[in-house]
């Protein structure tokens, strides 16, 4: 059992912290900007809550963070009462936020200056993956630190991999989001075409999902998409945030991402339709409006 802090109890962080307590058996203290949510977590999981990130991190062996973006991340780690101000030497800061590779490298350096280790560890699998403890975790950092942290991360993960030095986890998450953006747009267009052609979508998917066209998105989202229901996980606002990170990094490294750039604009159209909180499969709604 380790002493663990978890900072950020959104739709992902709340259940992830819960798995660290229940499945991992760790001593967990949480912090959230909305104190009521931290209190609710502590009551549900028989854990503890703290009033600041530094207080939550005090004495912890591992400090997890899962917040909204780069600036939120800097605030809860480097800011006044940030986690790094409370962490003990030799402890590990593990960031599950989907953020830029730049901020990952910045936090790696800041952690080292404070005698602390750092791993960027963004996740994939959405709200359902977090709730079921089967997330994919893409890590960047030092191998020895990763090996220390991996058994703890396993509490909420199905797959955990070290992708390279600091920032590599975030870069791998960008690859993941590029793949998803193209897949969802392709699936949306396919279902739209099939419906316009008068085909029975269920029969079509039953056949093609067993061949080269099959994907997780097809298996898990075609029914809800066909029904025009878009309340199943990762929101459009979050996807646009992630694709913004991807496109910024592409401008930096010279990668050409024409499909990703277009799909990002399509998600902007969905936002204009009022679909900010719809899930990412709502690209179909844009075609059918």
VMD Tcl script that draws the C-alpha trace (Angstrom):
set ca {
  {0.00 0.00 0.00}
  {1.23 3.48 -0.90}
  {0.22 6.91 0.29}
  {-1.43 8.57 -2.71}
  {-2.89 11.98 -3.55}
  {-5.28 12.62 -6.42}
  {-5.92 16.15 -7.70}
  {-8.89 16.77 -10.00}
  {-12.15 14.86 -9.60}
  {-13.91 15.32 -12.93}
  {-15.70 12.58 -14.82}
  {-12.36 10.79 -15.23}
  {-10.55 11.62 -12.01}
  {-13.39 10.76 -9.62}
  {-13.55 7.06 -10.57}
  {-9.80 6.79 -11.16}
  {-9.12 7.95 -7.61}
  {-11.76 5.50 -6.46}
  {-9.95 2.58 -8.09}
  {-6.70 3.61 -6.41}
  {-8.52 3.30 -3.08}
  {-10.66 0.21 -3.67}
  {-8.75 -1.89 -6.20}
  {-5.25 -0.66 -5.36}
  {-5.85 -0.60 -1.61}
  {-3.92 2.65 -1.24}
  {-4.27 5.41 1.32}
  {-5.80 8.17 -0.85}
  {-6.28 11.88 -0.19}
  {-8.05 13.97 -2.83}
  {-8.28 17.62 -3.80}
  {-10.78 19.30 -6.10}
  {-11.43 22.98 -6.77}
  {-15.06 22.35 -5.85}
  {-14.66 21.19 -2.27}
  {-18.10 19.58 -2.23}
  {-17.01 17.07 -4.86}
  {-13.92 16.16 -2.84}
  {-16.09 15.67 0.24}
  {-18.48 13.48 -1.76}
  {-15.58 11.36 -2.98}
  {-14.19 10.99 0.54}
  {-17.57 9.87 1.82}
  {-18.17 7.41 -1.01}
  {-14.74 5.78 -0.84}
  {-13.91 6.25 2.86}
  {-10.93 8.39 1.91}
  {-9.71 11.85 2.86}
  {-9.91 15.27 1.26}
  {-7.61 18.27 1.50}
  {-8.13 22.00 1.09}
  {-5.17 22.62 -1.26}
  {-3.10 20.55 -3.72}
  {-0.02 21.02 -1.50}
  {-1.90 19.71 1.51}
  {-3.14 16.68 -0.44}
  {0.39 15.97 -1.69}
  {2.11 16.28 1.70}
  {3.80 13.00 2.58}
  {2.43 11.19 -0.49}
  {4.50 8.63 -2.37}
  {2.57 9.25 -5.60}
  {0.60 12.35 -6.59}
  {-1.84 12.03 -9.50}
  {-3.27 14.99 -11.40}
  {-6.19 14.96 -13.85}
  {-7.39 18.46 -14.75}
  {-8.55 20.39 -17.81}
  {-5.62 21.91 -19.67}
  {-2.05 23.22 -19.49}
  {-2.92 26.26 -17.38}
  {-5.02 24.24 -14.93}
  {-2.11 21.83 -14.66}
  {0.42 24.58 -13.96}
  {-1.93 26.07 -11.37}
  {-2.36 22.90 -9.31}
  {1.30 21.87 -9.52}
  {3.45 25.03 -9.74}
  {1.09 27.70 -8.45}
  {0.62 28.98 -4.92}
  {-0.22 25.94 -2.77}
  {0.53 23.72 -5.78}
  {1.32 20.05 -5.34}
  {5.07 20.40 -5.94}
  {5.29 22.66 -2.89}
  {4.01 19.85 -0.68}
  {5.68 16.78 -2.20}
  {8.47 14.99 -0.38}
  {11.81 14.19 -2.05}
  {11.73 10.96 -4.05}
  {7.98 11.00 -4.59}
  {6.42 10.81 -8.06}
  {4.08 13.26 -9.77}
  {1.92 11.47 -12.36}
  {-0.09 13.64 -14.73}
  {-3.15 12.02 -16.33}
  {-4.27 15.28 -17.97}
  {-4.32 15.41 -21.76}
  {-1.99 18.37 -22.19}
  {0.88 19.55 -24.37}
  {4.23 17.83 -24.58}
  {5.74 21.22 -23.76}
  {4.10 21.42 -20.34}
  {5.07 17.82 -19.64}
  {8.73 18.65 -20.20}
  {8.33 21.81 -18.11}
  {6.91 19.84 -15.19}
  {9.57 17.15 -15.54}
  {12.25 19.82 -15.12}
  {10.43 21.54 -12.25}
  {9.95 18.25 -10.46}
  {13.64 17.39 -10.77}
  {14.55 20.78 -9.28}
  {12.42 19.87 -6.27}
  {13.90 16.39 -5.87}
  {10.72 14.82 -7.24}
  {10.13 12.54 -10.24}
  {7.54 13.11 -12.97}
  {5.63 11.00 -15.49}
  {3.21 12.35 -18.10}
  {0.51 9.70 -18.33}
  {-2.52 10.75 -20.41}
  {-5.26 8.16 -20.73}
  {-7.61 6.81 -23.37}
  {-10.85 4.93 -22.85}
  {-13.26 7.69 -21.91}
  {-15.61 7.91 -18.97}
  {-16.61 4.25 -19.26}
  {-12.96 3.19 -19.20}
  {-12.34 5.29 -16.10}
  {-15.41 3.93 -14.32}
  {-14.52 0.33 -15.17}
  {-10.80 0.73 -14.44}
  {-9.72 -0.31 -17.94}
  {-7.99 2.77 -19.30}
  {-5.02 2.77 -21.65}
  {-2.21 4.84 -20.14}
  {0.56 6.30 -22.31}
  {3.58 7.34 -20.26}
  {6.61 9.53 -20.75}
  {9.51 9.70 -18.32}
  {12.45 7.81 -16.88}
  {12.25 4.01 -17.05}
  {13.15 3.40 -13.40}
  {10.47 5.85 -12.24}
  {7.92 4.26 -14.58}
  {8.62 0.83 -13.11}
  {8.00 2.20 -9.61}
  {4.76 3.87 -10.66}
  {3.33 1.17 -12.90}
  {1.94 -1.10 -10.15}
  {0.02 1.88 -8.74}
  {-1.27 3.03 -12.14}
  {-2.46 -0.53 -12.79}
  {-5.37 0.08 -10.39}
  {-7.29 1.98 -13.10}
  {-5.66 0.63 -16.25}
  {-5.92 -2.22 -18.72}
  {-2.78 -1.24 -20.62}
  {0.17 0.84 -19.39}
  {3.19 1.57 -21.56}
  {6.32 3.71 -21.40}
  {6.60 5.50 -24.74}
  {9.87 7.38 -24.20}
  {11.22 10.40 -22.29}
  {9.10 13.16 -20.76}
  {6.47 14.39 -23.22}
  {6.27 11.07 -25.09}
  {3.06 10.10 -23.34}
  {1.38 13.30 -24.48}
  {2.69 12.86 -28.02}
  {1.28 9.33 -28.09}
  {-2.09 10.62 -26.91}
  {-2.00 13.05 -29.84}
  {-1.50 10.12 -32.21}
  {-4.49 8.45 -30.53}
  {-6.71 11.50 -31.06}
  {-5.64 11.84 -34.71}
  {-6.76 8.24 -35.29}
  {-10.07 8.74 -33.51}
  {-10.91 11.95 -35.37}
  {-10.57 10.29 -38.77}
  {-12.36 7.10 -37.68}
  {-15.39 8.90 -36.28}
  {-15.77 11.10 -39.35}
  {-15.50 8.06 -41.61}
  {-18.10 6.18 -39.56}
  {-20.42 9.20 -39.56}
  {-20.20 9.49 -43.34}
  {-20.72 5.73 -43.79}
  {-23.85 5.65 -41.63}
  {-25.18 8.79 -43.30}
  {-24.61 7.27 -46.75}
  {-26.18 3.95 -45.75}
  {-29.30 5.60 -44.41}
  {-29.66 7.77 -47.52}
  {-29.27 4.63 -49.63}
  {-32.15 3.00 -47.79}
  {-30.08 0.24 -46.22}
  {-30.80 -1.46 -42.88}
  {-27.91 -0.02 -40.84}
  {-27.94 -2.83 -38.27}
  {-27.60 -5.46 -40.99}
  {-24.88 -3.46 -42.72}
  {-22.81 -3.05 -39.56}
  {-23.30 -6.69 -38.58}
  {-21.55 -7.67 -41.81}
  {-18.89 -5.00 -42.30}
  {-17.82 -4.87 -38.63}
  {-16.36 -8.36 -39.04}
  {-14.11 -7.22 -41.88}
  {-11.47 -4.59 -42.52}
  {-13.91 -1.72 -41.80}
  {-14.46 -2.84 -38.21}
  {-13.37 -0.63 -35.30}
  {-14.09 0.07 -31.63}
  {-16.08 3.12 -32.71}
  {-18.25 1.04 -35.02}
  {-18.91 -1.67 -32.46}
  {-19.62 0.71 -29.57}
  {-21.20 3.77 -31.18}
  {-23.10 2.80 -34.33}
  {-26.36 2.02 -32.48}
  {-26.44 5.32 -30.61}
  {-25.39 7.25 -33.68}
  {-28.11 5.60 -35.75}
  {-30.62 6.57 -33.05}
  {-29.38 10.19 -32.97}
  {-28.25 9.92 -29.34}
  {-25.00 11.62 -28.40}
  {-24.70 11.43 -24.63}
  {-22.14 8.67 -24.31}
  {-18.78 9.85 -23.07}
  {-16.06 12.12 -24.41}
  {-17.50 15.56 -25.16}
  {-16.97 17.64 -28.30}
  {-15.50 20.50 -26.23}
  {-12.83 18.15 -24.91}
  {-12.07 16.75 -28.33}
  {-11.59 20.23 -29.75}
  {-9.21 21.01 -26.89}
  {-7.23 17.88 -27.69}
  {-7.19 18.53 -31.44}
  {-6.00 22.06 -30.76}
  {-3.02 20.58 -28.91}
  {-2.42 18.18 -31.81}
  {-2.51 20.89 -34.48}
  {-0.23 23.18 -32.45}
  {2.32 20.38 -32.12}
  {2.00 19.60 -35.84}
  {2.83 23.20 -36.70}
  {5.89 22.89 -34.49}
  {7.18 19.57 -35.90}
  {6.06 20.04 -39.50}
  {3.59 17.14 -39.64}
  {0.85 17.46 -42.27}
  {-2.59 16.69 -40.83}
  {-5.18 17.75 -43.43}
  {-7.92 15.33 -42.30}
  {-7.44 16.16 -38.62}
  {-7.64 19.88 -39.38}
  {-10.88 19.45 -41.33}
  {-12.48 17.23 -38.67}
  {-11.57 19.83 -36.04}
  {-13.55 22.37 -38.09}
  {-16.44 19.92 -38.32}
  {-16.48 19.67 -34.52}
  {-16.64 23.46 -34.52}
  {-19.82 23.15 -36.58}
  {-21.23 20.74 -33.98}
  {-20.47 23.27 -31.25}
  {-22.32 25.92 -33.27}
  {-25.30 23.54 -33.30}
  {-25.27 23.55 -29.49}
  {-23.48 20.21 -29.26}
  {-20.62 21.25 -26.99}
  {-21.39 18.46 -24.52}
  {-22.48 15.88 -27.09}
  {-20.06 12.98 -27.46}
  {-17.60 12.83 -30.34}
  {-19.82 10.57 -32.45}
  {-22.10 13.58 -33.00}
  {-20.29 14.32 -36.26}
  {-23.22 12.43 -37.77}
  {-25.63 15.09 -36.47}
  {-23.75 17.67 -38.53}
  {-24.36 15.64 -41.70}
  {-28.04 15.14 -40.93}
  {-28.98 18.63 -39.82}
}
mol new
graphics top color blue
foreach p $ca { graphics top sphere $p radius 0.5 }
foreach p [lrange $ca 0 end-1] q [lrange $ca 1 end] { graphics top cylinder $p $q radius 0.2 }
display resetview
